Amino acid sequence: MTATNVQTNLTVFKPYQAGEAKRMPRLNNEGFAGSLHHCIVRMHHPVHAIPLPTLWLLNPKESDTGPPMLFVPLIDYFVGRSSQAYATHIKSSKMIGWLWDYLHQRREYFEARQAELGENASSVLINEFINHLKNGTVIPGPHGPHDETGLYWKPCPSIELLAGYAVALDRFLDNFGSRTVGAQYDEVKSLLPKSALDTISLVRMARANSGFSILEHLRDRDELPQRQNKWIYSLIIGKDSRNYNATPVKRFPQHLLVPMLTEGFVIDPGKPSEREDATGRMHAALGTGGLRGSEPLHLWVNDLQIVDDRLIGFLRHPVFFRDGGKRRNRQTILLEDYGLLPRNMRSGRFQAGWKGLALGEEQFAEIQWMPLEGIQEFLQQEFAHYLVNVRNPVMRKRAWLGLPDHPYFLVCAREIPALGVHIGDPYTKAAARGSWERAINRLSLLHPGEEIVLEKNRGTTRHGIRHLYGYLLRSLGFDEAFIQRAMHHRHIMSSRVYTAYDDAEVHASLEAAKEFLKTHNNQNHLPHFPSLSTSLDQMFTRAVGGW
């Protein structure tokens, strides 16, 4: 699809009319760089049915009357990479939006530098742009902080974050197309672009002048031409000098797992109608199979079943899985039977992420539960209770109300009109997060001595159960290849994040090794330090001169 076709056919991408520019929503953009003359709006492509972070640009001179401009090349770029996650795409939109703001805010400064530096001005511009993204634009002074740019960007929280954005911009530039590859310096008359395409031409010139790409360090050295200069991004961003420690390990406290699942989701024991948050507990219980928080939201009713007194579960690809060799995959079934898209392709509150899992040729993997005593009985009981007493009655009421059917296992058990939630709607990420947070708060009240706080580094988020899953498998002696398969990782390095030792384990292991050597008299060949009493005797002898 060409840019022209997109511009004429995608009428859904024209939500703003003249005079509405001031009402455009503003994004926080990771909390360090705001949006001044641009806006990013999540929209569905009307032809390909994929969510896109569309970039809308405002010309400051026309901000009162002129409508925002859609940056069409990004749409072409995203459609050509529709398998990539929305979170990956939005980085390109943010970087181009920030660059647009930067160029307009520093117009006079860069026009003066252009007269001074000539064709090197474009490289200086990009150099200063990346520096300001890294360090922020606010400068402390004797009369308080000030910002000559008017952008008021905060310093970027981490080098890793900034590098990710720079790579996203670089990849877009690499694929932008031949219409700007050959742009010469004298074709761009001013550093202040008259259009978004001029902006990209400007950045491409800066890259051509510097001669290097940020992707340099991501490719095999043997494939790269030998060049003497380093790319400007890496020189400015620098290396990530933060201290990465294995502690605190972000796994859910092992001794609180059973109380969390049995007590945390009990709302009010005295009110049978509001006694429990059954859907929240079922979602949390599925975490004992090592599932990420979004993965249970993709489960259909037939993905879980009791066979020979065991609950068996399957992670099936939300798009490509075909049940029993049938011709239709899940995407086709959802479209033809329910009028829905797979949840990883949807936008809004029903969207649910799907990371690349290690699935078999038939696009599914079996869920392996934690090897804990009594866990099968607990899971069977929870599954049967939820299916019989929660989901089935809820979906019958939904049908009676004339609401459409769907195949998803987890459902909203009640209606919330203020939020637009209908009874039986597919369970959402927001509902799961809220349910988990309330359960943590209840657990903290039931166990005041534990200091239970919802915090990532304490492992008390929902994802902490997945970290606990990996830790338990490692502590029981399973090797890395086994853990990789159980956690459905495509790369073995991904599993190591979940099996890291904490300081307490390292200390205990070293103390045990010391006692073992001491008990078995195996220290003769190792250096050893004298005891405290021996050291004091030697010190006294030296002090008195051998008395």
N, C-alpha and C positions, 0 to 999 in steps of 0.2 A: 504494500500500500504506500503510495507516495504521499509526500507532505500535502500536496494540493488536494488529493482525495480525502485525506484526514480533515483538512480545513473545511471542505464543503459538505462532507457526509456526517461528521461527528457533531451534530447539532447539540448533543447532550453536553458537549464540552463548552457551551456558551451560556452559562447560567447568569452572567452579570450583564446588566444593561448600563447604558451611559448614565452617569450620575450616581451609580451605586458603589463606586470604587471605595469610598470611605467606609463602607459597611463590610468590606471584605474581612474574613476571619484572619487572625494572626496566629502563627505557630510559635511555640516557645523555642523550638530547634535545640533540643538537648540542654537548654538552660544557659547557654553561653553566647549564642549569637541569635539576635532576633530578626524579624522580617520587617523591613521598612517600606520597600517599594515592590514587594512581591508577595505572593500568596500561593500555598500548596493546598490543593483540594483533592481529596480522594474521590475518584469517580470510576464507574465501570465503563469499559470500552463497549460501545453498543454492538459491535460486530463480533469481537472475540471473547466478550464476557469475562474479561480479567480486570481486577482492580488496578488502577494506575494513579500514581501521585502526580496529577497534572500541575504544571507550573504556570502561573499567571503573573505577568509582569506589568507594572505601572510605570508610565513615564511621568516623572515628578512635575514636568511642566503642564501636563494635562490631567493631573490627578483629580482635579475638581470636576471635570466634565468628561474626560476621555475614558472609555471602557478599558479594562485590563486586557492585555494581549496574551493569547495562549501560545506557549513555546512548543510548536508542533514537532520539531525534531526529536524531542524527548519521547513523544508518543511512539514514533517509528522505532526508536531505540528500545523501548520497553516491550513493544509487541514482538520484536525480533529476539527478545530474551525473556519470554513469558514464563519460562520454567524457574526463573530466579524469584526469590522472595520479595514481597513488597518492601520489607525493611531494607533490602539491598538497593532497590530502585530509588527509594526516597532520598538516599544519600546524594545521588546525582542531581536530583531536583533541588535539594537544599544548597549544594555547592554553587550551582549556577545562579540560584536566587541570591545567595550571599554576594557573589561576584557582581551581579547586577546592582545591588544596593551599594556596594563598595565603589564601583566606578562612578555612579551618580553622585554620591556624597563627596567624593574627592575630585570632582571635576576640575576646579580651578588649579588645584595643586598639580595634577598630572598634566594638564595642558602646559603649565609652566615648565615642568620637567621634560616634556616632549621637545620643547624648543631647545632645551639645554643638552639633552642626551641623544636626540635623534632616534635612530632605529633601536637603540638599546632601551628606550623608555618602556617598551612593552614588558621586557624582562624585569625591570625595576618594579613595575606595577604589580606583577604576579608575586615577586619577591616580598613586597610589602603587604600584599593581601594575605599570604600564608602566615607571615609574621604576626599580623594583627589577629588572625584567627587563633593562633597559638597563644599569644600573650594578652589578647584583649586590646581595646582601643582607649580605655580609661587610664589616664596617667596621673599619679599623685603629684601635688604641688604645694607650695607654701600656703596657698589660700584654699586648699582643699583639692580634691580630684577634679580633673577636667577632661573633656574629650573634644578635640578639634574636629573630628569626623562627624560627630552627631550620631554615630551608630550605637555607642554604649554597649559594645560587646564585652562580655566577661572572658577571662582566660579560659581556654579549653580545659576541661577537667582532666584529660589524660592524653598522652602522646599516642597511645593506641587508637583512641577515638578519632583524633585528627588524621592519623595516617589512613584510617579506613575511609574517611571522606575524600582525602587527596587521591587515593587509589580509584575511588568511584568516578571522580572528575576525569582522571587520566584515561580510564577505560572508555568513557564516553567520547573523549576527544579522539581516541584511536579509531573509533568506529563512526565518526561523525559524517564522513563522506567526502568525496573528491571535490565538492564545490568550494571547500575552504582550504584544502590541502595546499593548493598552489598559490594561496594569497600572498602577495608581496607587500612589503611595508608601505610603499607609496600608495597602495590601493585603499588603505585605511587612513583617512585624512585627519581624524581626531581620535584621541584616546577615549573620549566619551562616545560610546556607541549610539548610533541612531536606531539600531535594532538589536535584537538578541543574537542574530546571526553575526553581526559585527563583533559582538562580545566574544563569541566562540572563535572567530577569525583572529582576534587579538590574542587570545590565550594560546592558540596554535602557533602564532608567530613567536611568542615568548618561548614556547617549547622548542621550536626550531632553532632559535638563537642559542638556547642553553645546550641543546644537543642530547638531552637525556630524558628518560622517563622514570617516573616513580616505580613503575613495574620492574625496573632493573633488578631489584633485589629479590623479586619473586620468581624469576626465571632461572633456568639452568645457566650457569656461567659459560658453558661450552657453546651455547646457542647465541651468545651476545657478541656484537662487534666490539673490538678493543677500542675504547675511548678513554680519553685522559680526564675529561671533566665529569663531575658527579652532578646528577640532576638536582635542580634547585630545591625541590620539595624536601628531599632527604637531608640536605644540608641545613635547612631551616628547622624542620621538625626535630631532627636529631634522634638519638637512640632513647629508648624507654629506660630511664634510670631508676624507675620505681623499684622498691624492694618487694619481690614476690615471695611470700612465705606460705608454707602449707597450712598455717594456722591463722585464724580459726577455720577448721575444716567445716564446710557448709552442709553437714549432714544432720538430719533430724535426730535429737537425742534418743538413743536406743531404748532407754527405760521408760520413755514417755509415749512410745508408739501405741501400745495397747490402751493406755488411758485416753489418748487422743481419739482413737477410733471408737471406743466404747462409752466415753463420757463427754467428749468435747462437743458432740452434735446433739446432745440431749438439751432441748430448749427449756422445757418446764415440766418436770415429772408430774406435777399436780394438775396439768391440763392435757387430757388425752388428745384433744384436737390440735394442740400445739406442742406435743411432747417431744418431737424429734425433727431434725433436718435430714430426712432420709436420703434425698438426692445428694446433698453435700457429703454425707458419710459414705455413700456408695462411690462417689467420685474419688474421695480420699482413699478408700479401701483398695480401689484399683491401682493406686500407687504402690501397693505391696508387690505388684508385678513389674516394678521398675519403670512404669509409664510416666512420660512427661505430662504436665498438667493439661495440655491441649489434646493429647491422644485419646483419652476416654470420650471426648466430645465427638469423635468420628465413629465410635462404635455403634453398629446396628444391633438390633435385638438378637439376631441370630449369630452374632460374633461371640456370644457367651452362652454356654450350655453346660449342664451337669451330666457327666458320663461316668458311670461306675463309681459313684460317690465322690467324684472330683469335679471341681469347677474348671472347665477348660475355656480359655479365651484366645482370640486371634486378633492380631493387628493386621487389618487388610487395607491395602492402598485405597484411599478415598476416591481415586479416579479410575485406576487401571485394573483393579481386581475383578475377575470373572468367577462367579460362583458355579462350581461343578462343571466347568468347561462350557458354560453357556456363551452365546455370542455377545450378549450385552454386558458391558462393564458397568461399574457403579455410576459413573458419570451419566451414561445413557439411561440407566434405570431411574436415577433421580430426575432426569429431565423429562422422560416419557411418562413415568408413573406418578410423579409428585410435582412436576413443574419447578424443580429446585436445581441449584448448582451444588457441587461438592463444597464442603465448608471451607476448604483451603482456597477455593476460588471466589468465595463470597466476600463482600465488604460489610461493614457495619457490625452490629452486635452479634450476629450469628457466625461471623468469620472465626475460624479456628486454624492455627498454624499446623503444618505438617513438615517435619524435618525429614531429610533423606535418610531412610532406615535401610538396614541390611535385610532386604526381603528376598525370598526365593524367586524362581522363575515365574511362579504362579502369583506373585505379588502379595504374599502374606507371610507372617511369622507368628509362631505360637507364643503366647505370654507365659513366662516362667515365674511362678510366685516365689516369694521369700521362703527359704527352707526352715520355717519356724514351727514349733510344736503347736498344734491346734489351729493353724491358719486356714487349712482347708475347710474345717468345720465352720469357722467364722465366716469365710467367704461364701460358702454354700448357703448358710443361713441368711446372710445379708442379701445375696442375689435373689433367693426365693422370696424373701420378704418384700424386697423392692419391686420385683416383677409382679407379684400377686396383689400386694396391698397398696402399691403406689402407682406404678406406671399403668397397669391395665385399667384401674378405675379412672385415672386421670384421662387416658386416651378415650375411654367410653364417653366421659363427660364432654371432651373436646368434640367428638363426633356429633353428640347430641346438640351442641351449640352451632354446628355447621361449619366448624373450622377444619382446614385441610389436614390430612394424615401425613405422617412422615415415618421413616424407619429407625430413627435414632433411639438408642437405649435410654439415655439420661434426658429427663424432661423437667420443665418447671412445674412444680406441683400445685401452684396456685396462681391466680390472676393478680396482676399489679397494674391497674389502669393508668396510674400516673406515669409509669415507665413504658407503657405500651406493650406490656407482657401479657400474653394470653395463656390460659391454662393449657398445659401440654406442649408449649413451645419447646424446641430443642434447648437444652441447657447451654448456658453461655459462659464465656471466660469471666465476665464481670460477676455473674452469679456465683461461680466457683470461688473466685477470689474473696468475695464478700462472705461467703459461707465459711471458708477456711479461717478468715480473720476473726469472725465471731466465735468459732470453735476454739481458737487459740486464747481468746479473752476469757471464755468460760473455763478453760483448763487452768489458766493462771489463777483464777479465783478458787478453784478446787484444790490447787497445789501451791499455796502462797510461798512455801519455802523454796520453790524451784526457780523463782525469778524468770518466769516464762514471758518472753517479749517477742513479738513478731518482727524478726530481723533476719536478713539474708545471711549475715556472717555468723549468726547463732544456729543456722540450719532450720529455723522454724517456719520457713515458707513451705508451700506445697512441694516445691522442687527438692526440698531437703530430704524427702522420703526417697527420691531417686538416688541421692548421694548415699543415704543409709543402705539402700539396696546394694550398691556397688561395694561399700565397705563390708557388709556382712558376707558377701561372697568371697571377698579377699581374705577376711579373717577366718573363714572356714577352710581355707587352703586351696580354693579353686584358682587355676592359673589364668593368665591374662587372656588367652584365646577363648577360654570358656566364658569369662566375664564379658568379653566383647560380644560374643554370640547372644548371651542372655540379655544384654542391654541393647541389642540390635544396632550396634555401632558398625559403620562401614570401615572405620580405621581404628586400629588397636590403640593409637595414641589418645583417641577420644575417651577411652575407658579409664585412662590413668588419672584423669581429673577426679574421678569418683572413688579412687582407691588410695589416695594419698594418705600417708601416716600423719598423725598430729603429734605435737610435742610430748604429750603424755605417753603415747605409745613408744616413741623413740626413747624417752627417758626410762620407761619400764623395761624395754628390751635391753638397753645398755646395762642397767642395774642387774638384770637377770644374768647377762653374760659375765659381768664382773664376779657375781657370786659363784657361777659355774666354774670359772677359772680358779677362784680361790679354793673351792671345795675339792677340785680334782687336781690341784697342784700343777696346773698347766702354765704357770706364769714364769717359769725359770728362763725361758728364752725371750721374755718380753721385758722392757724397761719397767721398773717399779719404783715408787717413791717411798721414802722412809715414813714410819708412823710419826705422829705429832710428838710423842714422848722422846723418840730417838732424835728427832730434829732439835728439840729443846736441849737435850744432853750435849749434842754436838755444838750447838751455839754457845752453851755455857763453857765448854772446854776451850773453844777458841777465844772467848772473852777473858778468861782468867789465865790464859797462857799455859795451859797444860797442868794446872794444879790438880 
